[in-house]
Amino acid sequence: MGKDKKKSKGTVRKLPKTKCCVSKSRCGRCPIRMLKEGTLPEGYTVKKRVLVRADGKKVSKKSLQKAA
């Protein structure tokens, strides 16, 4: 009788990459694709294939996880 340490968190949202990899087919975490689909977290946008915050602050993975 093993103890499972996994806990259900429901659906996990994919976080966008901080920079587009310029793949022709657009990967699943591409910020350009997520912007077009409307799945990019609130307060973020894409400029010159790089993920940026709308208020001008730096993008960090920690702040991105909180927003998602």
PyRosetta script that sets phi, psi and omega in degrees:
from pyrosetta import init, pose_from_sequence

init()
pose = pose_from_sequence("MGKDKKKSKGTVRKLPKTKCCVSKSRCGRCPIRMLKEGTLPEGYTVKKRVLVRADGKKVSKKSLQKAA")
pose.set_psi(1, 88.3)
pose.set_omega(1, -179.6)
pose.set_phi(2, -80.6)
pose.set_psi(2, 150.8)
pose.set_omega(2, 178.3)
pose.set_phi(3, -95.1)
pose.set_psi(3, 124.9)
pose.set_omega(3, 177.7)
pose.set_phi(4, -85.1)
pose.set_psi(4, 130.5)
pose.set_omega(4, 179.8)
pose.set_phi(5, -95.0)
pose.set_psi(5, -4.8)
pose.set_omega(5, -179.4)
pose.set_phi(6, -75.2)
pose.set_psi(6, 139.4)
pose.set_omega(6, 176.2)
pose.set_phi(7, -125.1)
pose.set_psi(7, 138.1)
pose.set_omega(7, -178.2)
pose.set_phi(8, -74.3)
pose.set_psi(8, 126.4)
pose.set_omega(8, 177.8)
pose.set_phi(9, -111.8)
pose.set_psi(9, 6.1)
pose.set_omega(9, -177.5)
pose.set_phi(10, 82.8)
pose.set_psi(10, -145.5)
pose.set_omega(10, -179.1)
pose.set_phi(11, -84.5)
pose.set_psi(11, 136.0)
pose.set_omega(11, 179.6)
pose.set_phi(12, -99.7)
pose.set_psi(12, 126.7)
pose.set_omega(12, 179.4)
pose.set_phi(13, -83.0)
pose.set_psi(13, 139.0)
pose.set_omega(13, 177.1)
pose.set_phi(14, -76.6)
pose.set_psi(14, 134.1)
pose.set_omega(14, 176.8)
pose.set_phi(15, -88.0)
pose.set_psi(15, 140.7)
pose.set_omega(15, 177.9)
pose.set_phi(16, -73.7)
pose.set_psi(16, 154.2)
pose.set_omega(16, 173.2)
pose.set_phi(17, -70.7)
pose.set_psi(17, 158.8)
pose.set_omega(17, -179.9)
pose.set_phi(18, -81.2)
pose.set_psi(18, -18.2)
pose.set_omega(18, 178.8)
pose.set_phi(19, -144.2)
pose.set_psi(19, 139.5)
pose.set_omega(19, 179.6)
pose.set_phi(20, -70.3)
pose.set_psi(20, 137.7)
pose.set_omega(20, -179.3)
pose.set_phi(21, -88.2)
pose.set_psi(21, 2.9)
pose.set_omega(21, 176.3)
pose.set_phi(22, 60.7)
pose.set_psi(22, 31.9)
pose.set_omega(22, 175.6)
pose.set_phi(23, -74.6)
pose.set_psi(23, 135.5)
pose.set_omega(23, -177.2)
pose.set_phi(24, -63.8)
pose.set_psi(24, -35.7)
pose.set_omega(24, -177.8)
pose.set_phi(25, -85.5)
pose.set_psi(25, -4.8)
pose.set_omega(25, -179.9)
pose.set_phi(26, 60.7)
pose.set_psi(26, 107.5)
pose.set_omega(26, -178.4)
pose.set_phi(27, -66.1)
pose.set_psi(27, 169.9)
pose.set_omega(27, -175.6)
pose.set_phi(28, -66.7)
pose.set_psi(28, -23.0)
pose.set_omega(28, -178.4)
pose.set_phi(29, -109.0)
pose.set_psi(29, 15.5)
pose.set_omega(29, -177.0)
pose.set_phi(30, -63.7)
pose.set_psi(30, 126.1)
pose.set_omega(30, -179.6)
pose.set_phi(31, -64.2)
pose.set_psi(31, -30.8)
pose.set_omega(31, 179.2)
pose.set_phi(32, -66.9)
pose.set_psi(32, -44.7)
pose.set_omega(32, 179.9)
pose.set_phi(33, -65.7)
pose.set_psi(33, -42.0)
pose.set_omega(33, -179.3)
pose.set_phi(34, -66.1)
pose.set_psi(34, -35.0)
pose.set_omega(34, 177.0)
pose.set_phi(35, -64.7)
pose.set_psi(35, -43.7)
pose.set_omega(35, -179.2)
pose.set_phi(36, -65.2)
pose.set_psi(36, -40.3)
pose.set_omega(36, -179.5)
pose.set_phi(37, -77.6)
pose.set_psi(37, -18.8)
pose.set_omega(37, -178.4)
pose.set_phi(38, 86.5)
pose.set_psi(38, 18.1)
pose.set_omega(38, -179.4)
pose.set_phi(39, -99.7)
pose.set_psi(39, 5.2)
pose.set_omega(39, 177.4)
pose.set_phi(40, -70.8)
pose.set_psi(40, 139.6)
pose.set_omega(40, 180.0)
pose.set_phi(41, -57.6)
pose.set_psi(41, 153.4)
pose.set_omega(41, -179.6)
pose.set_phi(42, -60.8)
pose.set_psi(42, 134.2)
pose.set_omega(42, 176.9)
pose.set_phi(43, 90.9)
pose.set_psi(43, 5.7)
pose.set_omega(43, 179.4)
pose.set_phi(44, -119.3)
pose.set_psi(44, 151.0)
pose.set_omega(44, 177.2)
pose.set_phi(45, -147.4)
pose.set_psi(45, 177.7)
pose.set_omega(45, -178.3)
pose.set_phi(46, -123.3)
pose.set_psi(46, 128.8)
pose.set_omega(46, 175.6)
pose.set_phi(47, -132.7)
pose.set_psi(47, 126.0)
pose.set_omega(47, 179.9)
pose.set_phi(48, 53.7)
pose.set_psi(48, 44.8)
pose.set_omega(48, 178.3)
pose.set_phi(49, 64.0)
pose.set_psi(49, 17.0)
pose.set_omega(49, 178.8)
pose.set_phi(50, -121.1)
pose.set_psi(50, 135.9)
pose.set_omega(50, 178.1)
pose.set_phi(51, -72.5)
pose.set_psi(51, 127.8)
pose.set_omega(51, 179.2)
pose.set_phi(52, -133.2)
pose.set_psi(52, 158.3)
pose.set_omega(52, 175.6)
pose.set_phi(53, -87.7)
pose.set_psi(53, 147.5)
pose.set_omega(53, -177.2)
pose.set_phi(54, -67.2)
pose.set_psi(54, -28.5)
pose.set_omega(54, -178.9)
pose.set_phi(55, -85.8)
pose.set_psi(55, -1.2)
pose.set_omega(55, 175.0)
pose.set_phi(56, 93.0)
pose.set_psi(56, -3.2)
pose.set_omega(56, 178.9)
pose.set_phi(57, -78.5)
pose.set_psi(57, 165.5)
pose.set_omega(57, -178.9)
pose.set_phi(58, -71.9)
pose.set_psi(58, 148.7)
pose.set_omega(58, 177.8)
pose.set_phi(59, -91.2)
pose.set_psi(59, 125.2)
pose.set_omega(59, 173.8)
pose.set_phi(60, -123.6)
pose.set_psi(60, 153.6)
pose.set_omega(60, -178.3)
pose.set_phi(61, -63.5)
pose.set_psi(61, -31.8)
pose.set_omega(61, 179.7)
pose.set_phi(62, -67.3)
pose.set_psi(62, -44.8)
pose.set_omega(62, 179.3)
pose.set_phi(63, -70.4)
pose.set_psi(63, -29.2)
pose.set_omega(63, 178.6)
pose.set_phi(64, -69.4)
pose.set_psi(64, -38.6)
pose.set_omega(64, 177.7)
pose.set_phi(65, -65.5)
pose.set_psi(65, -38.0)
pose.set_omega(65, 178.9)
pose.set_phi(66, -66.7)
pose.set_psi(66, -35.6)
pose.set_omega(66, -177.8)
pose.set_phi(67, -73.6)
pose.set_psi(67, -29.6)
pose.set_omega(67, -177.0)
pose.set_phi(68, -81.9)
pose.dump_pdb("model.pdb")
